[in-house]
Amino acid sequence: MAQYLCFASIPNTQPQAYYATIVPVLAEIKRSSPTDKELRQFLKQRNLYDKGSFERVLEILDIKSVGGRFVLGEWAQKMLDAKDEQEFKEVLARRLYELNPLMMKYCLVAMDTEHEGRLHSTNELFRMLTSFVYPGKKPILVDFKAYVDWGVSAGLWKMVGVRWGLGDVGKKMLEVVRRLDDDEFLEEEREALEGREEEERIEQEEIEESKGVEAQVQEAAEERVEEASAVKAPEVQEPVEVKIEPRVAEPKVAPRPVQIDEAFRQESSEYLKRWFEKYTLGEVLKAQGLGLRKESPTLLVESAFCALLLSRGLREKEVLWAMDFLSQFKVFGCSSFGKLPFERIAGALKQKGGSFAWFEALVYVPMLAGKMPQVLPKALEAHDFKEFLSIVWSDLFEPYAPLAPFYFARLLLDLGILPERLSRAGFVPSLLVRENAFRIGLIDGIVASDFQELVRQCEALSSLFPKPYFETPLAIAKSAFGCMFDCPRKRVCECPCLEKTEVTGL
């Protein structure tokens, strides 16, 4: 064990998000063993790269360079193998203990309120570690702040009010750090340091000795050159003029894509589904995550409103906030043909916080409430999912929200209202999904000129990604694999895609 002090935070990432950030990076390194350039590019695409902290973060995570490619060390592999976030935190905590057991001990013991400890701020902990009380090597403030971030991500400590207190993992690690004997640890470190210095001294002597041998060899070689130079040089013949006929450059054959067939589409989709099951941290869209409850008397109108917000680009947590906020004023509880009392809107506008991007969508609530009793029963009797989508589109959402029918179907399916025979309507062909599907080679175009084109693309992709996958593997493929047109990683990437099928004639 040593006293590692060169800590650095993960760029543009809160400590609470380290788990969700680190695991996909480890999975990518495990999958592709990238070169230095490839890994830097992968991190830049995710806004996770900083030149000054790049090497230090890799060292903390135990990511090693072997033969010009990065691979996972023992600790990195353990983090990737963790079955959930709690196990990941425990592995990371043990890794931080290995890097600097003495610093962890003093921080945790200082926060142990059950044994004369107390809550500490970051600056208070730093002053303790740079005072005469602490026998170890002294950190600098910027590196120690990064260490605090790593401790938060590992569950060693957490914010209690405005100061740090022990986290769940920190309480467990107390038993470990208390067994550490300070004097014994420092003595072992001194002995190890002396051993390394002795090895370096012997190595330096061997280098100097080899340099002396090289000097003797060089001197002997120079003497032989001088002797050889005394020999008379041969006479140089007259130069002969040589004519070279110009040659026309042979044209290069441009890469041509191999024709994509159904077998390729099946291969690509099966790979993505297997990868999604193994590596993804997210989940498919769920009604409960948006605050929808089956017992609500206005469930259908609420679901349609959620679908409208999702189609406008609001994130799930923003939709959840809007639904929780509006439910306080019973905005969806208007029973008289969808009439919405003005005072309820005014009451909502007086509140602060959250995003008000949903407010313009409120004008559609009366129409959704008024039409829902007639539209949904007719749609549920549709012959197939395409007819269901067409009915919902024309009677509820046309012309302002072409993706809303797909989101609406997904929510109804999750709530148990949409029958399984219509489940393919729940595949949402968003622009990101269509772009990634086209790049991989699953569809023949990105642009959807009208709603029927969206339905056609939904039909093509939902057959490859049915329930429970839907569009989620395609939606995250770009961020996970670093996909791009004219991809520089197509020769090493494992994901079957259109660019990997290019054939170049030489």
Secondary structure as a PSIPRED ss2 file (coil, helix, strand):
# PSIPRED VFORMAT (PSIPRED V4.0)

   1 M C   1.000  0.000  0.000
   2 A C   1.000  0.000  0.000
   3 Q C   1.000  0.000  0.000
   4 Y C   1.000  0.000  0.000
   5 L C   1.000  0.000  0.000
   6 C C   1.000  0.000  0.000
   7 F C   1.000  0.000  0.000
   8 A C   1.000  0.000  0.000
   9 S C   1.000  0.000  0.000
  10 I C   1.000  0.000  0.000
  11 P C   1.000  0.000  0.000
  12 N C   1.000  0.000  0.000
  13 T C   1.000  0.000  0.000
  14 Q C   1.000  0.000  0.000
  15 P H   0.000  1.000  0.000
  16 Q H   0.000  1.000  0.000
  17 A H   0.000  1.000  0.000
  18 Y H   0.000  1.000  0.000
  19 Y H   0.000  1.000  0.000
  20 A H   0.000  1.000  0.000
  21 T H   0.000  1.000  0.000
  22 I H   0.000  1.000  0.000
  23 V H   0.000  1.000  0.000
  24 P H   0.000  1.000  0.000
  25 V H   0.000  1.000  0.000
  26 L H   0.000  1.000  0.000
  27 A H   0.000  1.000  0.000
  28 E H   0.000  1.000  0.000
  29 I H   0.000  1.000  0.000
  30 K H   0.000  1.000  0.000
  31 R H   0.000  1.000  0.000
  32 S H   0.000  1.000  0.000
  33 S C   1.000  0.000  0.000
  34 P C   1.000  0.000  0.000
  35 T E   0.000  0.000  1.000
  36 D H   0.000  1.000  0.000
  37 K H   0.000  1.000  0.000
  38 E H   0.000  1.000  0.000
  39 L H   0.000  1.000  0.000
  40 R H   0.000  1.000  0.000
  41 Q H   0.000  1.000  0.000
  42 F H   0.000  1.000  0.000
  43 L H   0.000  1.000  0.000
  44 K H   0.000  1.000  0.000
  45 Q H   0.000  1.000  0.000
  46 R C   1.000  0.000  0.000
  47 N C   1.000  0.000  0.000
  48 L C   1.000  0.000  0.000
  49 Y C   1.000  0.000  0.000
  50 D C   1.000  0.000  0.000
  51 K C   1.000  0.000  0.000
  52 G C   1.000  0.000  0.000
  53 S C   1.000  0.000  0.000
  54 F H   0.000  1.000  0.000
  55 E H   0.000  1.000  0.000
  56 R H   0.000  1.000  0.000
  57 V H   0.000  1.000  0.000
  58 L H   0.000  1.000  0.000
  59 E H   0.000  1.000  0.000
  60 I H   0.000  1.000  0.000
  61 L H   0.000  1.000  0.000
  62 D C   1.000  0.000  0.000
  63 I E   0.000  0.000  1.000
  64 K E   0.000  0.000  1.000
  65 S E   0.000  0.000  1.000
  66 V E   0.000  0.000  1.000
  67 G C   1.000  0.000  0.000
  68 G C   1.000  0.000  0.000
  69 R E   0.000  0.000  1.000
  70 F E   0.000  0.000  1.000
  71 V E   0.000  0.000  1.000
  72 L E   0.000  0.000  1.000
  73 G C   1.000  0.000  0.000
  74 E H   0.000  1.000  0.000
  75 W H   0.000  1.000  0.000
  76 A H   0.000  1.000  0.000
  77 Q H   0.000  1.000  0.000
  78 K H   0.000  1.000  0.000
  79 M H   0.000  1.000  0.000
  80 L H   0.000  1.000  0.000
  81 D H   0.000  1.000  0.000
  82 A C   1.000  0.000  0.000
  83 K C   1.000  0.000  0.000
  84 D C   1.000  0.000  0.000
  85 E H   0.000  1.000  0.000
  86 Q H   0.000  1.000  0.000
  87 E H   0.000  1.000  0.000
  88 F H   0.000  1.000  0.000
  89 K H   0.000  1.000  0.000
  90 E H   0.000  1.000  0.000
  91 V H   0.000  1.000  0.000
  92 L H   0.000  1.000  0.000
  93 A H   0.000  1.000  0.000
  94 R H   0.000  1.000  0.000
  95 R H   0.000  1.000  0.000
  96 L H   0.000  1.000  0.000
  97 Y H   0.000  1.000  0.000
  98 E H   0.000  1.000  0.000
  99 L H   0.000  1.000  0.000
 100 N C   1.000  0.000  0.000
 101 P H   0.000  1.000  0.000
 102 L H   0.000  1.000  0.000
 103 M H   0.000  1.000  0.000
 104 M H   0.000  1.000  0.000
 105 K H   0.000  1.000  0.000
 106 Y H   0.000  1.000  0.000
 107 C H   0.000  1.000  0.000
 108 L H   0.000  1.000  0.000
 109 V H   0.000  1.000  0.000
 110 A H   0.000  1.000  0.000
 111 M H   0.000  1.000  0.000
 112 D C   1.000  0.000  0.000
 113 T H   0.000  1.000  0.000
 114 E H   0.000  1.000  0.000
 115 H H   0.000  1.000  0.000
 116 E C   1.000  0.000  0.000
 117 G C   1.000  0.000  0.000
 118 R C   1.000  0.000  0.000
 119 L C   1.000  0.000  0.000
 120 H E   0.000  0.000  1.000
 121 S C   1.000  0.000  0.000
 122 T H   0.000  1.000  0.000
 123 N H   0.000  1.000  0.000
 124 E H   0.000  1.000  0.000
 125 L H   0.000  1.000  0.000
 126 F H   0.000  1.000  0.000
 127 R H   0.000  1.000  0.000
 128 M H   0.000  1.000  0.000
 129 L H   0.000  1.000  0.000
 130 T C   1.000  0.000  0.000
 131 S C   1.000  0.000  0.000
 132 F C   1.000  0.000  0.000
 133 V C   1.000  0.000  0.000
 134 Y C   1.000  0.000  0.000
 135 P C   1.000  0.000  0.000
 136 G C   1.000  0.000  0.000
 137 K C   1.000  0.000  0.000
 138 K C   1.000  0.000  0.000
 139 P C   1.000  0.000  0.000
 140 I C   1.000  0.000  0.000
 141 L H   0.000  1.000  0.000
 142 V H   0.000  1.000  0.000
 143 D H   0.000  1.000  0.000
 144 F H   0.000  1.000  0.000
 145 K H   0.000  1.000  0.000
 146 A H   0.000  1.000  0.000
 147 Y H   0.000  1.000  0.000
 148 V H   0.000  1.000  0.000
 149 D H   0.000  1.000  0.000
 150 W H   0.000  1.000  0.000
 151 G H   0.000  1.000  0.000
 152 V H   0.000  1.000  0.000
 153 S H   0.000  1.000  0.000
 154 A C   1.000  0.000  0.000
 155 G C   1.000  0.000  0.000
 156 L C   1.000  0.000  0.000
 157 W E   0.000  0.000  1.000
 158 K E   0.000  0.000  1.000
 159 M E   0.000  0.000  1.000
 160 V E   0.000  0.000  1.000
 161 G C   1.000  0.000  0.000
 162 V C   1.000  0.000  0.000
 163 R E   0.000  0.000  1.000
 164 W E   0.000  0.000  1.000
 165 G E   0.000  0.000  1.000
 166 L E   0.000  0.000  1.000
 167 G C   1.000  0.000  0.000
 168 D H   0.000  1.000  0.000
 169 V H   0.000  1.000  0.000
 170 G H   0.000  1.000  0.000
 171 K H   0.000  1.000  0.000
 172 K H   0.000  1.000  0.000
 173 M H   0.000  1.000  0.000
 174 L H   0.000  1.000  0.000
 175 E H   0.000  1.000  0.000
 176 V H   0.000  1.000  0.000
 177 V H   0.000  1.000  0.000
 178 R C   1.000  0.000  0.000
 179 R C   1.000  0.000  0.000
 180 L C   1.000  0.000  0.000
 181 D C   1.000  0.000  0.000
 182 D H   0.000  1.000  0.000
 183 D H   0.000  1.000  0.000
 184 E H   0.000  1.000  0.000
 185 F H   0.000  1.000  0.000
 186 L H   0.000  1.000  0.000
 187 E H   0.000  1.000  0.000
 188 E H   0.000  1.000  0.000
 189 E H   0.000  1.000  0.000
 190 R H   0.000  1.000  0.000
 191 E H   0.000  1.000  0.000
 192 A H   0.000  1.000  0.000
 193 L H   0.000  1.000  0.000
 194 E H   0.000  1.000  0.000
 195 G H   0.000  1.000  0.000
 196 R H   0.000  1.000  0.000
 197 E H   0.000  1.000  0.000
 198 E H   0.000  1.000  0.000
 199 E H   0.000  1.000  0.000
 200 E H   0.000  1.000  0.000
 201 R H   0.000  1.000  0.000
 202 I H   0.000  1.000  0.000
 203 E H   0.000  1.000  0.000
 204 Q H   0.000  1.000  0.000
 205 E H   0.000  1.000  0.000
 206 E H   0.000  1.000  0.000
 207 I H   0.000  1.000  0.000
 208 E H   0.000  1.000  0.000
 209 E H   0.000  1.000  0.000
 210 S H   0.000  1.000  0.000
 211 K H   0.000  1.000  0.000
 212 G H   0.000  1.000  0.000
 213 V H   0.000  1.000  0.000
 214 E H   0.000  1.000  0.000
 215 A H   0.000  1.000  0.000
 216 Q H   0.000  1.000  0.000
 217 V H   0.000  1.000  0.000
 218 Q H   0.000  1.000  0.000
 219 E H   0.000  1.000  0.000
 220 A H   0.000  1.000  0.000
 221 A H   0.000  1.000  0.000
 222 E H   0.000  1.000  0.000
 223 E H   0.000  1.000  0.000
 224 R H   0.000  1.000  0.000
 225 V H   0.000  1.000  0.000
 226 E H   0.000  1.000  0.000
 227 E H   0.000  1.000  0.000
 228 A H   0.000  1.000  0.000
 229 S H   0.000  1.000  0.000
 230 A C   1.000  0.000  0.000
 231 V C   1.000  0.000  0.000
 232 K C   1.000  0.000  0.000
 233 A C   1.000  0.000  0.000
 234 P C   1.000  0.000  0.000
 235 E C   1.000  0.000  0.000
 236 V C   1.000  0.000  0.000
 237 Q C   1.000  0.000  0.000
 238 E C   1.000  0.000  0.000
 239 P C   1.000  0.000  0.000
 240 V C   1.000  0.000  0.000
 241 E C   1.000  0.000  0.000
 242 V C   1.000  0.000  0.000
 243 K C   1.000  0.000  0.000
 244 I C   1.000  0.000  0.000
 245 E C   1.000  0.000  0.000
 246 P C   1.000  0.000  0.000
 247 R C   1.000  0.000  0.000
 248 V C   1.000  0.000  0.000
 249 A C   1.000  0.000  0.000
 250 E C   1.000  0.000  0.000
 251 P C   1.000  0.000  0.000
 252 K C   1.000  0.000  0.000
 253 V C   1.000  0.000  0.000
 254 A C   1.000  0.000  0.000
 255 P C   1.000  0.000  0.000
 256 R E   0.000  0.000  1.000
 257 P E   0.000  0.000  1.000
 258 V C   1.000  0.000  0.000
 259 Q C   1.000  0.000  0.000
 260 I C   1.000  0.000  0.000
 261 D C   1.000  0.000  0.000
 262 E H   0.000  1.000  0.000
 263 A H   0.000  1.000  0.000
 264 F H   0.000  1.000  0.000
 265 R H   0.000  1.000  0.000
 266 Q H   0.000  1.000  0.000
 267 E H   0.000  1.000  0.000
 268 S H   0.000  1.000  0.000
 269 S H   0.000  1.000  0.000
 270 E H   0.000  1.000  0.000
 271 Y H   0.000  1.000  0.000
 272 L H   0.000  1.000  0.000
 273 K H   0.000  1.000  0.000
 274 R H   0.000  1.000  0.000
 275 W H   0.000  1.000  0.000
 276 F H   0.000  1.000  0.000
 277 E H   0.000  1.000  0.000
 278 K H   0.000  1.000  0.000
 279 Y H   0.000  1.000  0.000
 280 T C   1.000  0.000  0.000
 281 L C   1.000  0.000  0.000
 282 G C   1.000  0.000  0.000
 283 E C   1.000  0.000  0.000
 284 V C   1.000  0.000  0.000
 285 L C   1.000  0.000  0.000
 286 K C   1.000  0.000  0.000
 287 A C   1.000  0.000  0.000
 288 Q H   0.000  1.000  0.000
 289 G H   0.000  1.000  0.000
 290 L H   0.000  1.000  0.000
 291 G C   1.000  0.000  0.000
 292 L C   1.000  0.000  0.000
 293 R C   1.000  0.000  0.000
 294 K C   1.000  0.000  0.000
 295 E C   1.000  0.000  0.000
 296 S C   1.000  0.000  0.000
 297 P C   1.000  0.000  0.000
 298 T C   1.000  0.000  0.000
 299 L H   0.000  1.000  0.000
 300 L H   0.000  1.000  0.000
 301 V H   0.000  1.000  0.000
 302 E H   0.000  1.000  0.000
 303 S H   0.000  1.000  0.000
 304 A H   0.000  1.000  0.000
 305 F H   0.000  1.000  0.000
 306 C H   0.000  1.000  0.000
 307 A H   0.000  1.000  0.000
 308 L H   0.000  1.000  0.000
 309 L H   0.000  1.000  0.000
 310 L H   0.000  1.000  0.000
 311 S H   0.000  1.000  0.000
 312 R C   1.000  0.000  0.000
 313 G C   1.000  0.000  0.000
 314 L C   1.000  0.000  0.000
 315 R C   1.000  0.000  0.000
 316 E H   0.000  1.000  0.000
 317 K H   0.000  1.000  0.000
 318 E H   0.000  1.000  0.000
 319 V H   0.000  1.000  0.000
 320 L H   0.000  1.000  0.000
 321 W H   0.000  1.000  0.000
 322 A H   0.000  1.000  0.000
 323 M H   0.000  1.000  0.000
 324 D H   0.000  1.000  0.000
 325 F H   0.000  1.000  0.000
 326 L H   0.000  1.000  0.000
 327 S H   0.000  1.000  0.000
 328 Q C   1.000  0.000  0.000
 329 F C   1.000  0.000  0.000
 330 K C   1.000  0.000  0.000
 331 V C   1.000  0.000  0.000
 332 F C   1.000  0.000  0.000
 333 G C   1.000  0.000  0.000
 334 C C   1.000  0.000  0.000
 335 S C   1.000  0.000  0.000
 336 S C   1.000  0.000  0.000
 337 F C   1.000  0.000  0.000
 338 G C   1.000  0.000  0.000
 339 K C   1.000  0.000  0.000
 340 L C   1.000  0.000  0.000
 341 P C   1.000  0.000  0.000
 342 F H   0.000  1.000  0.000
 343 E H   0.000  1.000  0.000
 344 R H   0.000  1.000  0.000
 345 I H   0.000  1.000  0.000
 346 A H   0.000  1.000  0.000
 347 G H   0.000  1.000  0.000
 348 A H   0.000  1.000  0.000
 349 L H   0.000  1.000  0.000
 350 K C   1.000  0.000  0.000
 351 Q C   1.000  0.000  0.000
 352 K C   1.000  0.000  0.000
 353 G C   1.000  0.000  0.000
 354 G C   1.000  0.000  0.000
 355 S C   1.000  0.000  0.000
 356 F C   1.000  0.000  0.000
 357 A C   1.000  0.000  0.000
 358 W C   1.000  0.000  0.000
 359 F H   0.000  1.000  0.000
 360 E H   0.000  1.000  0.000
 361 A H   0.000  1.000  0.000
 362 L H   0.000  1.000  0.000
 363 V H   0.000  1.000  0.000
 364 Y H   0.000  1.000  0.000
 365 V H   0.000  1.000  0.000
 366 P H   0.000  1.000  0.000
 367 M H   0.000  1.000  0.000
 368 L H   0.000  1.000  0.000
 369 A H   0.000  1.000  0.000
 370 G H   0.000  1.000  0.000
 371 K H   0.000  1.000  0.000
 372 M H   0.000  1.000  0.000
 373 P H   0.000  1.000  0.000
 374 Q H   0.000  1.000  0.000
 375 V H   0.000  1.000  0.000
 376 L H   0.000  1.000  0.000
 377 P H   0.000  1.000  0.000
 378 K H   0.000  1.000  0.000
 379 A H   0.000  1.000  0.000
 380 L H   0.000  1.000  0.000
 381 E C   1.000  0.000  0.000
 382 A C   1.000  0.000  0.000
 383 H C   1.000  0.000  0.000
 384 D C   1.000  0.000  0.000
 385 F H   0.000  1.000  0.000
 386 K H   0.000  1.000  0.000
 387 E H   0.000  1.000  0.000
 388 F H   0.000  1.000  0.000
 389 L H   0.000  1.000  0.000
 390 S H   0.000  1.000  0.000
 391 I H   0.000  1.000  0.000
 392 V H   0.000  1.000  0.000
 393 W H   0.000  1.000  0.000
 394 S H   0.000  1.000  0.000
 395 D H   0.000  1.000  0.000
 396 L H   0.000  1.000  0.000
 397 F H   0.000  1.000  0.000
 398 E C   1.000  0.000  0.000
 399 P C   1.000  0.000  0.000
 400 Y C   1.000  0.000  0.000
 401 A C   1.000  0.000  0.000
 402 P C   1.000  0.000  0.000
 403 L C   1.000  0.000  0.000
 404 A H   0.000  1.000  0.000
 405 P H   0.000  1.000  0.000
 406 F H   0.000  1.000  0.000
 407 Y H   0.000  1.000  0.000
 408 F H   0.000  1.000  0.000
 409 A H   0.000  1.000  0.000
 410 R H   0.000  1.000  0.000
 411 L H   0.000  1.000  0.000
 412 L H   0.000  1.000  0.000
 413 L H   0.000  1.000  0.000
 414 D H   0.000  1.000  0.000
 415 L C   1.000  0.000  0.000
 416 G C   1.000  0.000  0.000
 417 I C   1.000  0.000  0.000
 418 L C   1.000  0.000  0.000
 419 P C   1.000  0.000  0.000
 420 E H   0.000  1.000  0.000
 421 R H   0.000  1.000  0.000
 422 L H   0.000  1.000  0.000
 423 S H   0.000  1.000  0.000
 424 R H   0.000  1.000  0.000
 425 A H   0.000  1.000  0.000
 426 G H   0.000  1.000  0.000
 427 F C   1.000  0.000  0.000
 428 V C   1.000  0.000  0.000
 429 P C   1.000  0.000  0.000
 430 S C   1.000  0.000  0.000
 431 L H   0.000  1.000  0.000
 432 L H   0.000  1.000  0.000
 433 V H   0.000  1.000  0.000
 434 R H   0.000  1.000  0.000
 435 E H   0.000  1.000  0.000
 436 N H   0.000  1.000  0.000
 437 A H   0.000  1.000  0.000
 438 F H   0.000  1.000  0.000
 439 R H   0.000  1.000  0.000
 440 I H   0.000  1.000  0.000
 441 G C   1.000  0.000  0.000
 442 L C   1.000  0.000  0.000
 443 I C   1.000  0.000  0.000
 444 D C   1.000  0.000  0.000
 445 G C   1.000  0.000  0.000
 446 I C   1.000  0.000  0.000
 447 V C   1.000  0.000  0.000
 448 A C   1.000  0.000  0.000
 449 S C   1.000  0.000  0.000
 450 D C   1.000  0.000  0.000
 451 F H   0.000  1.000  0.000
 452 Q H   0.000  1.000  0.000
 453 E H   0.000  1.000  0.000
 454 L H   0.000  1.000  0.000
 455 V H   0.000  1.000  0.000
 456 R H   0.000  1.000  0.000
 457 Q H   0.000  1.000  0.000
 458 C H   0.000  1.000  0.000
 459 E H   0.000  1.000  0.000
 460 A H   0.000  1.000  0.000
 461 L H   0.000  1.000  0.000
 462 S H   0.000  1.000  0.000
 463 S C   1.000  0.000  0.000
 464 L C   1.000  0.000  0.000
 465 F C   1.000  0.000  0.000
 466 P C   1.000  0.000  0.000
 467 K C   1.000  0.000  0.000
 468 P C   1.000  0.000  0.000
 469 Y C   1.000  0.000  0.000
 470 F C   1.000  0.000  0.000
 471 E C   1.000  0.000  0.000
 472 T H   0.000  1.000  0.000
 473 P H   0.000  1.000  0.000
 474 L H   0.000  1.000  0.000
 475 A H   0.000  1.000  0.000
 476 I H   0.000  1.000  0.000
 477 A H   0.000  1.000  0.000
 478 K H   0.000  1.000  0.000
 479 S H   0.000  1.000  0.000
 480 A H   0.000  1.000  0.000
 481 F H   0.000  1.000  0.000
 482 G C   1.000  0.000  0.000
 483 C C   1.000  0.000  0.000
 484 M C   1.000  0.000  0.000
 485 F C   1.000  0.000  0.000
 486 D C   1.000  0.000  0.000
 487 C C   1.000  0.000  0.000
 488 P C   1.000  0.000  0.000
 489 R C   1.000  0.000  0.000
 490 K C   1.000  0.000  0.000
 491 R C   1.000  0.000  0.000
 492 V C   1.000  0.000  0.000
 493 C C   1.000  0.000  0.000
 494 E C   1.000  0.000  0.000
 495 C C   1.000  0.000  0.000
 496 P C   1.000  0.000  0.000
 497 C C   1.000  0.000  0.000
 498 L C   1.000  0.000  0.000
 499 E H   0.000  1.000  0.000
 500 K H   0.000  1.000  0.000
 501 T H   0.000  1.000  0.000
 502 E E   0.000  0.000  1.000
 503 V E   0.000  0.000  1.000
 504 T C   1.000  0.000  0.000
 505 G C   1.000  0.000  0.000
 506 L C   1.000  0.000  0.000
